[in-house]
């Protein structure tokens, strides 16, 4: 897949599913609610997005300091926008890292450190989400209600969180065991035809390298870099609080009652799921699934527009800024080359 193709798929699915959601949910009452929306609440939602970007940038700065490197706040903001851009054009939202690593390398940071910093940023988000959801469920046990859809999503998240925590602990305490499991899994995937034989060695090397890199930098984070790593966790938490406060502001804007904790939990579960959707930037699923989930919080005639507004504030704005940065800072040709090199990395190793 090329960068251009990924962007086209993202836009096509986003606009296509959004149109279907709006056509199936919007009525006259929806239009009246939107026209009478509180401007102050919309401005608050926008301010929360700006704060989320700032805390994400500060997280980059803190993780870099923990790894004995330096990232300025301005560079942290650029890296934040590039992350959104890269995730929007790649399946499983995996493409933000290569753009960030390239920019960090241009700022004289070793590639290994750049990979560790970007990987740690994503892991912090996933681990915090994995903590927030179970704790919130204990505090509000009736959150799931009778909704089968939400129960199914939560069950998926709970299983994935448990497995993820187990793998993280094992990767830190038993790295050799994790490497062995990685080899077994790769060979099994080759046996059933999901991995081509010529890519087996590449995948095994990549997994081993990432486990070593992960362990080396986490040892640094928990020794001399511990104060800065704790700062990164704090900024990660503030980043999520700001993002998850956008939806309550949007609900308040149209004059509906807001259950902040329920809205917070719904977003936490949904965001975790979106990390593992195969479409570029989770497009299509985010809009359609968001409408279905938010329909548990607000009437259906406002749920569709609420999902699209939520995506606009929390994703589309940052993706737009990331696209501008990628074109002006890197150029379309360089961006395409970064994307192509990451996609063909295994092929290059095999050659």
DAPE-V379584 format. One record per residue. RES is the residue in one letter. OMEGA is omega in whole degrees, 0 to 359 (NA if undefined). NEAR is the number of other C-alpha atoms within 12 Angstrom. Layout:
res: <RES,RES>
omega: <OMEGA,OMEGA>
near: <NEAR,NEAR>
This chain:
res: <X,X,X,X,X,X,X,X,X,X,X,X,X,X,X,X,X,X,X,X,X,X,X,X,X,X,X,X,X,X,X,X,X,X,X,X,X,X,X,X,X,X,X,X,X,X,X,X,X,X,X,X,X,X,X,X,X,X,X,X,X,X,X,X,X,X,X,X,X,X,X,X,X,X,X,X,X,X,X,X,X,X,X,X,X,X,X,X,X,X,X,X,X,X,X,X,X,X,X,X,X,X,X,X,X,X,X,X,X,X,X,X,X,X,X,X,X,X,X,X,X,X,X,X,X,X,X,X,X,X,X,X,X,X,X,X,X,X,X,X,X,X,X,X,X,X,X,X,X,X,X,X,X,X,X,X,X,X,X,X,X,X,X,X,X,X,X,X,X,X,X,X,X,X,X,X,X,X,X,X,X,X,X,X,X,X,X,X,X,X,X,X,X,X,X,X,X,X,X,X,X,X,X,X,X,X,X,X,X,X,X,X,X,X,X,X,X,X,X,X,X,X,X,X,X,X,X,X,X,X,X,X,X,X,X,X,X,X,X,X,X,X,X,X,X,X,X,X,X,X,X,X,X,X,X,X,X,X,X,X,X,X,X,X,X,X,X,X,X,X,X,X,X,X,X,X,X,X,X,X,X,X,X,X,X,X,X,X,X,X,X,X,X,X,X,X,X,X,X,X,X,X,X,X,X,X,X,X,X,X,X,X,X,X,X,X,X,X,X,X,X,X,X,X,X,X,X,X,X,X,X,X,X,X,X,X,X,X,X,X,X,X,X,X,X,X,X,X,X,X,X>
omega: <177,178,180,180,178,180,179,179,179,182,181,180,181,182,181,181,178,179,179,180,181,181,183,185,186,173,182,179,178,181,179,181,180,181,180,182,179,181,181,180,178,177,176,178,178,178,178,177,178,178,179,177,181,180,176,178,178,176,176,181,183,179,178,179,178,179,179,175,181,174,179,180,180,178,178,178,178,179,178,180,179,177,180,180,181,180,183,186,182,175,178,179,187,190,181,184,183,178,179,180,179,181,178,178,177,176,172,177,178,183,181,178,179,178,181,182,181,178,181,178,180,180,179,179,182,181,178,176,179,177,186,187,180,180,180,180,177,181,180,186,181,183,185,179,181,185,180,181,181,178,180,179,181,178,177,181,181,179,182,178,180,179,181,179,179,181,178,180,180,181,179,185,182,184,180,178,179,178,180,178,179,179,180,180,180,178,178,178,176,182,181,173,180,177,179,184,185,181,183,182,179,182,179,178,181,179,179,180,182,178,178,181,180,181,182,183,177,175,178,180,184,175,183,183,186,180,180,178,176,175,180,177,180,180,176,179,179,177,180,179,179,180,184,176,180,182,176,177,180,178,178,183,182,173,180,177,185,169,189,184,179,177,179,182,180,179,180,179,185,181,179,179,184,178,187,175,187,180,179,179,184,183,182,179,181,181,181,179,178,178,180,180,183,174,175,183,183,176,185,183,176,184,182,180,178,179,181,176,178,178,180,182,188,184,190,179,181,178,177,178,179,178,178,180,182,182,184,184,185,188,182,181,179,178,179,181,177,180,182,181,179,181,185,185,180,180,180,179,183,186,NA>
near: <21,25,33,23,20,32,30,22,27,35,27,20,27,33,24,21,29,34,23,20,33,27,20,20,28,26,20,13,16,27,17,15,25,26,14,18,21,20,18,16,23,29,19,25,32,29,21,29,34,27,27,33,42,32,33,45,34,37,43,47,37,36,46,40,28,33,38,26,29,27,32,22,21,19,28,32,30,38,45,45,39,45,43,40,41,44,42,46,41,39,29,24,31,33,39,40,34,39,46,46,33,35,34,33,20,16,19,16,23,21,23,25,34,36,33,40,45,42,32,34,38,32,27,33,31,34,31,31,40,33,25,31,40,27,18,26,26,14,14,20,16,16,28,28,16,12,18,14,22,30,22,18,27,32,21,22,33,26,19,24,27,21,16,22,23,18,23,24,20,21,28,25,18,18,25,19,18,27,26,20,21,27,23,18,20,29,24,17,19,20,14,12,14,14,20,20,21,19,25,28,24,25,30,30,22,23,27,25,22,27,33,25,28,33,27,22,34,32,20,26,31,19,17,17,23,23,21,28,34,22,26,36,34,24,31,37,29,27,34,36,32,31,40,36,38,40,48,38,37,45,36,31,28,33,24,25,18,23,22,25,26,32,37,32,41,42,42,40,43,41,39,37,35,36,32,26,24,24,31,39,42,38,40,32,34,44,40,35,35,42,39,33,38,41,27,32,38,32,26,26,30,40,38,37,40,46,45,38,34,36,40,28,33,37,39,29,25,34,33,25,27,33,34,21,29,36,19,16,24,24,16,19,17,20,34,27,22,28,36,25,22,27,22,18,20,24,19,16,19,18,11>
